[in-house]
Structures are given as C-alpha cells and as structure tokens.
Amino acid sequence: MPIYLAKRLLMMVPLLLGITLISFVVMHLAPGEPTDLQTQLNPEVSIELKERLRAQYDLDLPLYIQYGRWLGRLARLDFGDSFAQDRRPVATKIAERLPVTILINCLSIAVILAIAIPLGILSAIRRHSLFDRGTTLFVFIGFATPSFWLALLLMDTFGVRLGLFPIAGLKSLGFDYLSWWRQLLDLAHHLVLPVFVSAFGGLAGFSRYMRANMLEVVRQDYILTARAKGLPERTVIGKHALRNALLPVITILGLSVPGLIGGSVIFETIFAIPGMGKLFYDGVMMRDYPLIMGILVMGAVLTLVGNLIADVGYALADPRIRKA
C-alpha cells in the first residue's frame, strides 16, 4: 500500500501541470481583461494608460511567458497577488474562505451518507413496496429541483414568512459577544438552510446509486450461500452485501470532492456566505486571473485527492484489492 500511494502521488504531478496549462490558456482566451473594468467606463483613459495597466499586470507578455512566471510562483506555493483593488495575496484570500466551504460541504456529505445509504438499502430490500415507490418519487423530485429555486423557496418560506432561520451570512449581530456554545448554536442556526440545499440533490442521487448497487449484489451466489448457511438477514445484508455494494458509491463520493468548490457557487452566492464559491464568482466577474487560477488549482488538487481517496476506500472496503 505505501508503494502504491507513492506512485499515485507522483502521477498527480504531471496531471496537475496539464490541468493548470489548459485552465490558464482557456481563461486567457475568454473575452475581456482585468483592465477593461478600470478603463471601459472612463472616457478620459488614454491608450497609453491602458498599455501601462496591461504592463503592470504582465498582460503584454506572450502567453507562454505569463504561464512560466505563474508556474514558477506556484512552485514556491505562491499564487501571486489579486488584481482587485486591495492587491492582497491570493493565498490569504483562499485561506480565509476555504474553511467555510469545507465545513458546509463536509456537513452536507455527512447528511447525505447518513440518510442515503440506509435509504438505498431499505429500498433494495423492500423492492416494489410502497416505501420503495415513495423513495423513487423523492429521487425524481430531488433530481428535478434546481438548487437555486429550492434555496429561494426555503428563504421565502422559512426565513421571510416564518422567520425560523436566517437567510444570509453565517453570524448574527453581536456574535463576538456570545459565549462559545451560543456561538456554535448561532452558527448551526445559520447553516441549516445552506446545508439542506447543498445536500438535497446529492441525497437523491446517492440513495439511487446505493439501491442499484444493493440490488446487484443481493443476486450474487455468495449471498445465496450465506442465506443457505442460516445466517441472520441482518448479517447477510450488513456484513456481506453492504461492503461490496459500497464500492461504486465510494467512487462517486471521491469524484464529488471537487464539488466542494464548484457546487458552492450557487448557494453561497444566494445565501451571501463568504466561502470559496462566492469568492470564485466575484473573481470571474472581475477577471481576476491570479485568484481564478488559485481556486482552479485548489479544485484540481481536490479532484486528484478525491480519486486517491476513492482508491484507498476501495482497498479498505474490499480485502481482495488490498491484497493485490
């Protein structure tokens, strides 16, 4: 296992370089530049000033030189400075926002796994029952519901009309003056709606994957053998069938790790949550190239780490893979 992990880590390096190269080129091929936001709305800006601004951001250099300089900074774990007016380091901005996004999405993944796995198992065991049909209807609703529409509906119903949950931000006024346990309650109160919106679509998908995998596994010969031996049904399902049915779900879970950033753009923007998703949206609107590339690198790293986590999860769930 250590040798296998070392090889996978080495393979991540060229993959990361390829992802950053493609992202860098595509980003610069998009219309517009960071200087446009500062010059287009000002009729007194001269051509010379525009060129000086482009030179200040190194946009006058050939694309391969820009990428080489950026790659050299990345090798020193330096994402550069943001093109925004504050000119703050990109790494500082990401470090401020990343914990919020990770917290929300880890909570949503925990909710998804805690509900979707038992839901999928029960649907497979009680196939074609009223419970199975009810969960199937729930899945169709979950797949068909746009997350932005669900977020607005929940904000209007539980936030505006009923006043049960806050509809924006993560903290209430006077948060710093509360005791630590009241701060936790206030944070949890603000996270209820965002976590529900983030988990709703994934809950439907994961429960359906789990049901399909469990139906495939319970037809295998070793399950019939285990039942023929007189083992309790709980042991047959929980010990023999579940571990094999989890393998495809582990793959999907590993590939969903990049969604920690990408999937956060919608609900973080709607709920005004200061996370990575909203930071990425603001960076795209401002053509902030260093900030965009920094967040894309984080997404690429999460993608590769997600694949590695899926492989390790395979080995933990299936002894055959671990021995091989």
Secondary structure, 3 states (H helix, E strand, C coil): CHHHHHHHHHHHHHHHHHHHHHHHHHHHHCCCCCCHHHHCCCCCCCHHHHHHHHHHCCCCCCHHHHHHHHHHHHHCCCCCECCCCCCCEHHHHHHHHHHHHHHHHHHHHHHHHHHHHHHHHHHHHCCCCHHHHHHHHHHHHHHHCCHHHHHHHHHHHHHHHCCCCCCCCCCCCCHHHCCHHHHHHHHHHHHHHHHHHHHHHHHHHHHHHHHHHHHHHCCCHHHHHHHHCCCCHHHHHHHHHHHHHHHHHHHHHHHCCCHHHHCHHHHHHHCCCCCHHHHHHHHHHCCCHHHHHHHHHHHHHHHHHHHHHHHHHHHHHCHHHHHC
